[in-house]
Amino acid sequence: MVDETLTASALRRLLTEVSGHGVQHLVEVEVNLVQTTELLSEAINKLGASFMAIHHAVTAQQEELEMLLDLQDLPEASAEKIRAMRQQISHEVNAVMTGLQFQDLTSQLIAGTVKRVNGLRDLLDTLGSQGELFSLEPGQDAIAKLLDEMSHNLSSRSDALNSNLKKSVMQQHMGSGDIELF
């Protein structure tokens, strides 16, 4: 009977410690993910603003160049070459701006990961609270019953979490242009 009481006590302590340590680590993961999202957003905003400034400067330069082309008597081949470069520059700037959509995609992925971390933290809280509620009633049957209840509870919570967190970003690569937001 003393051994069974010690086993029950050790099990309760284990469940509580696993829960506590797991929750502590998940809080750190969540903090890191939120900080990553903020840094990513700030960097993308700066990149976007810089690319737009470059685009406006290049557009102004191209307009001046077009005026000079109209005033000068340049061979048509040279004028067409300059116009083709202008189109290429415009195309490249648009491609860069489209490429910056990865901020939205990564933000979605990080938000889904944060939700999953919160769900896992809830699961661990459940594990810990069940460990704290575990009575010191001796007996293998009591321990087996508790473990079975815990397993069922964790499984149903995990299934609920999975069903709420379906794959949120459908786009596989930047060029596909197929984005499904949550």
KOLNU-326295 format. One record per residue (C-alpha): residue number from 1; residue in one letter; x, y, z. Coordinates in Angstrom, 2 decimals. Layout:
<rs>
R   k r    east   north      up
R NUM A       X       Y       Z
...
</rs>
This chain:
<rs>
R   k r    east   north      up
R   1 M    0.00    0.00    0.00
R   2 V    2.88    2.37    0.76
R   3 D    4.43    1.59   -2.64
R   4 E    1.15    2.31   -4.41
R   5 T    0.79    5.61   -2.53
R   6 L    4.34    6.56   -3.52
R   7 T    3.63    5.58   -7.12
R   8 A    0.50    7.73   -7.19
R   9 S    2.39   10.63   -5.63
R  10 A    5.26   10.29   -8.10
R  11 L    2.80   10.15  -11.00
R  12 R    1.02   13.28   -9.81
R  13 R    4.33   15.11   -9.44
R  14 L    5.47   13.95  -12.89
R  15 L    2.27   15.14  -14.57
R  16 T    2.45   18.50  -12.85
R  17 E    6.13   18.99  -13.73
R  18 V    5.70   17.93  -17.36
R  19 S    2.83   20.38  -17.65
R  20 G    4.72   23.20  -15.95
R  21 H    7.88   22.81  -17.98
R  22 G    5.97   22.34  -21.22
R  23 V    3.88   25.46  -20.64
R  24 Q    7.00   27.47  -19.78
R  25 H    8.71   26.45  -23.03
R  26 L    5.59   27.10  -25.09
R  27 V    5.30   30.60  -23.67
R  28 E    8.86   31.25  -24.85
R  29 V    8.06   29.83  -28.29
R  30 E    5.01   32.08  -28.55
R  31 V    7.03   35.15  -27.53
R  32 N    9.66   34.32  -30.17
R  33 L    7.02   33.84  -32.86
R  34 V    5.34   37.15  -32.06
R  35 Q    8.71   38.92  -32.08
R  36 T    9.58   37.28  -35.41
R  37 T    6.29   38.49  -36.88
R  38 E    6.96   42.04  -35.72
R  39 L   10.53   42.05  -37.09
R  40 L    9.37   40.56  -40.37
R  41 S    6.62   43.13  -40.72
R  42 E    8.98   46.02  -39.99
R  43 A   11.58   44.74  -42.47
R  44 I    9.01   44.18  -45.21
R  45 N    7.52   47.63  -44.69
R  46 K   10.98   49.18  -45.06
R  47 L   11.74   47.08  -48.14
R  48 G    8.40   47.96  -49.69
R  49 A    8.88   51.67  -49.06
R  50 S   12.41   51.54  -50.50
R  51 F   11.30   49.70  -53.62
R  52 M    8.44   52.13  -54.15
R  53 A   10.85   55.07  -53.78
R  54 I   13.18   53.46  -56.34
R  55 H   10.22   52.84  -58.63
R  56 H    9.10   56.48  -58.43
R  57 A   12.65   57.73  -59.08
R  58 V   13.12   55.40  -62.03
R  59 T    9.70   56.37  -63.42
R  60 A   10.62   60.06  -63.22
R  61 Q   13.94   59.31  -64.89
R  62 Q   12.20   57.35  -67.63
R  63 E    9.76   60.20  -68.27
R  64 E   12.68   62.62  -68.66
R  65 L   14.42   60.19  -70.95
R  66 E   11.26   59.84  -73.03
R  67 M   11.09   63.63  -73.41
R  68 L   14.74   63.68  -74.53
R  69 L   14.03   60.89  -77.00
R  70 D   11.19   62.92  -78.49
R  71 L   13.41   66.03  -78.79
R  72 Q   16.45   64.29  -80.24
R  73 D   16.76   62.76  -83.61
R  74 L   17.99   59.34  -82.45
R  75 P   17.97   56.25  -84.59
R  76 E   14.73   54.31  -84.01
R  77 A   16.68   51.22  -82.88
R  78 S   18.31   53.18  -80.04
R  79 A   14.99   54.69  -78.98
R  80 E   13.33   51.24  -78.98
R  81 K   16.20   49.80  -76.95
R  82 I   15.71   52.52  -74.29
R  83 R   11.93   51.90  -74.26
R  84 A   12.49   48.15  -73.88
R  85 M   14.76   48.80  -70.88
R  86 R   12.02   50.94  -69.35
R  87 Q    9.54   48.09  -69.73
R  88 Q   12.01   45.65  -68.21
R  89 I   12.58   47.92  -65.20
R  90 S    8.84   48.28  -64.69
R  91 H    8.38   44.51  -64.93
R  92 E   11.17   43.86  -62.39
R  93 V    9.79   46.37  -59.88
R  94 N    6.36   44.74  -60.14
R  95 A    7.94   41.32  -59.62
R  96 V    9.71   42.57  -56.48
R  97 M    6.46   43.97  -55.08
R  98 T    4.70   40.67  -55.79
R  99 G    7.56   38.85  -54.08
R 100 L    7.00   40.88  -50.95
R 101 Q    3.68   39.10  -50.49
R 102 F    5.65   36.49  -48.57
R 103 Q    5.07   38.66  -45.50
R 104 D    1.38   37.85  -45.65
R 105 L    2.08   34.17  -46.15
R 106 T    4.62   33.90  -43.36
R 107 S    2.41   35.93  -41.04
R 108 Q   -0.38   33.46  -41.69
R 109 L    1.91   30.53  -40.98
R 110 I    3.21   32.12  -37.78
R 111 A   -0.33   32.97  -36.62
R 112 G   -1.34   29.34  -37.18
R 113 T    1.72   28.19  -35.26
R 114 V    0.88   30.52  -32.37
R 115 K   -2.64   29.06  -32.27
R 116 R   -1.19   25.57  -32.24
R 117 V    1.21   26.55  -29.43
R 118 N   -1.72   27.94  -27.43
R 119 G   -3.67   24.74  -28.03
R 120 L   -0.73   22.63  -26.93
R 121 R   -0.32   24.82  -23.85
R 122 D   -4.00   24.19  -23.04
R 123 L   -3.41   20.47  -23.43
R 124 L   -0.48   20.64  -21.02
R 125 D   -2.52   22.72  -18.58
R 126 T   -5.15   19.98  -18.67
R 127 L   -2.48   17.39  -18.01
R 128 G   -1.16   19.39  -15.07
R 129 S   -4.57   20.09  -13.59
R 130 Q   -5.50   16.44  -13.80
R 131 G   -2.23   15.58  -12.09
R 132 E   -3.06   18.02   -9.28
R 133 L   -6.57   16.58   -8.94
R 134 F   -5.18   13.08   -8.79
R 135 S   -6.09   11.67   -5.43
R 136 L   -3.64    9.73   -3.40
R 137 E   -6.09    6.86   -3.39
R 138 P   -3.85    3.84   -3.61
R 139 G   -4.35    1.12   -6.12
R 140 Q   -3.37    0.26   -9.63
R 141 D   -7.01    0.49  -10.70
R 142 A   -7.22    4.16   -9.64
R 143 I   -4.01    4.98  -11.51
R 144 A   -5.12    3.07  -14.61
R 145 K   -8.52    4.80  -14.55
R 146 L   -6.91    8.24  -14.23
R 147 L   -4.46    7.56  -17.05
R 148 D   -7.28    6.32  -19.27
R 149 E   -9.37    9.43  -18.55
R 150 M   -6.37   11.67  -19.20
R 151 S   -5.58    9.90  -22.46
R 152 H   -9.17   10.26  -23.65
R 153 N   -9.32   13.93  -22.60
R 154 L   -6.00   14.77  -24.29
R 155 S   -7.00   12.90  -27.43
R 156 S  -10.32   14.71  -27.75
R 157 R   -8.70   18.11  -27.10
R 158 S   -5.98   17.33  -29.62
R 159 D   -8.57   16.32  -32.23
R 160 A  -10.49   19.56  -31.60
R 161 L   -7.27   21.56  -31.96
R 162 N   -6.40   19.82  -35.24
R 163 S   -9.84   20.37  -36.70
R 164 N   -9.67   24.09  -35.83
R 165 L   -6.20   24.49  -37.34
R 166 K   -6.48   23.22  -40.87
R 167 K   -3.73   24.20  -43.24
R 168 S   -4.15   27.96  -43.44
R 169 V   -1.83   28.83  -46.31
R 170 M   -2.45   26.97  -49.53
R 171 Q    0.21   28.67  -51.66
R 172 Q    3.27   26.50  -52.17
R 173 H    5.53   29.05  -53.88
R 174 M    5.59   32.76  -54.59
R 175 G    4.88   32.58  -58.30
R 176 S    1.64   30.65  -58.11
R 177 G   -0.53   33.63  -57.23
R 178 D   -2.97   31.30  -55.47
R 179 I   -3.41   32.45  -51.90
R 180 E   -6.08   31.20  -49.53
R 181 L   -6.28   33.34  -46.45
R 182 F   -7.57   31.28  -43.53
</rs>
